[in-house]
Amino acid sequence: MSRYFALIVTGAALLAAPQAKAQDFPNHPIKIIVCLPAGGGVDTVTRIVSDKVSQIIGQPIVIENKGGQSGNLGAEAVWSAAPDGYTLLASQPAPITTNVVLYKKMSFDPTTLMPVAVMTAIPNTLLVRKDFPAKNVAEFIAYVKANPGKINYASQGNGTTSHLTGVMFDKAAGTQMNHVPYRGTAPALNDLIGGHVDVFFNELATSIEQHKAGTARILAVTTAQRLAELPDIPTLIESGLPNFISDTWNAISAPPKTPPAVIAKLNAAINEALKSPEAQAYFQKNHLHAVGGTPQDMAKIVKDDTERWSAIIRAANLKVE
């Protein structure tokens, strides 16, 4: 009897251990791996939100940038980390949605990453270098058709929303552009401003600043209706491309098998941080929409975007070695 009792006690202790850890969480610093270089939208939003989360949970949060392979390198590092909530992923959609369809080989399974929360969402724009000959979408399409294979469009990397938006545009408009992948928003934007590439289907926050400064020009937005911030800029739908909608978002994920109680604590802290006056002021200034919600809400967003963009990847027969 004593042997069986010992086994029962040991089993109960093992079951209780994760629960006890979750109750103590967090009791030391948390690391968030941003799977893109510093200076882009995901990195900036993560730093703003994590500052508030750190105050809420009472522990420091360290940001580490680990770019490469459209976010795969950073995502893999988190996927293989201990499932204790102390190593988290901040990412754009690609590494947790479509990269598994796009890349022939991946060293991790993004479907097993645990959703925590989507931080912010933002629409994309059709952004061109300041001296691009076209002044509107009709002229842009005509120019690209007249110069097949000669117009280069930048992206944040293979499989990112900016890349797939370019693929979607080529299909919708009957154009043929060259894709030039970068390792994040900042280097792609820098080369657009420098005139080394022609086009960038980039998110609104950084696009609008360049548009206002005259260092690049927004020809259209990828929303259903015009934006209040840019009332004179048409949508691509208005410009003759039906149902052309493209947006992007950034989110926090945790390693597979992270305890639900830990996920719940992180989710609650992120939602509180998103509502803080400081974060709201930043979002308003940078044209971002705070999302938040439950981990289940994030799971649905991931599922829907995976289906939407995977269809485009398969239709275009895109693959990355």
Phi, psi and omega in degrees: 000319183296326179295314179294324178297319179297320179296319179297316180297317180297316179298318179297322180295319179295321178292325182283336185302310179299324180295319179296318179297320179296323179293325180279347186289136352263146178236009171203173187302150178252142176249130173249120176269116175270121189274026176220161179296163178294150174102346179270182184296315181298315181298314183294313179298318180300319181292320178297311183292318183294330176300316179287320178299320179301318178294322183291316185270348177076024178223147177294151174236125181258131179260129176236125178269125180222083182275172177126144178053046178055034178098352184297322183296314178292319180296320179296321179299321179285319180303323182268001181282165178298137182277062185239002179087000183264354172230119184234161179249132169248123187215162163280176183300320194314305186291343180249004179234282194262347182301329180295335177273326187280318185272134180293325180228133174225146184265011179209164180250102184296337182291346180264353173296146184267121176294136175249298178191146168276130182277296182221160175231155182202142178285164177260170180225159168265102185251131179238160176299154190299331183256019178296137187300326184283140180252351177209177186294318180300316178293323180299310181299316180299318181294316181295320178296326179284345182229061184298133178075005182253349182261127182258129174245136182274159171214170177281358180144163179302131177084355178287165181301323180295324177293309184292331175294322175297319177297316180297321180296313179304317181292317183289322186264350182072031180256174178219101179249161176266134179269130177239102182279141175241182179253058178123173183292313187303308181294326178294316180294320179300320180287330175294314180298323180282356178081013181278338171229165188261326191221152176209116175279082192253156181293157190298319190303312180277331179296316187294328178293318178291324178298315180293325182280347181081012180271349174200168183230134174271121178268332181197161174247157187255039181252171179287325178233164176298155180266143179299328181289335183226065187297338182268356182263123182284165171275163175291332177296312176302328186275009173106010178245093186301140174060023181276098179233132179214126174223172179220166182208170176227146190214162175252129176235161180236161179300156176305144176071015172296133183303138180305326180295324177291315177303317182297319179294317179295317180299316180297319181293320179294316179299320178294319180296320181297332182271355183294148179303322182296313180294317180299321179296319179294316181299316180297316180296326186254014172063035180258151177248117177291134183255291181065214183092190185272166172302327178293325176297317178296319180302321179292319178299316179299314181298313182296317180291324177300316180293316184296309185280332178297324178298322179290319179299315182289321180297324180270358180055045181277137174213144177237132180293000000 
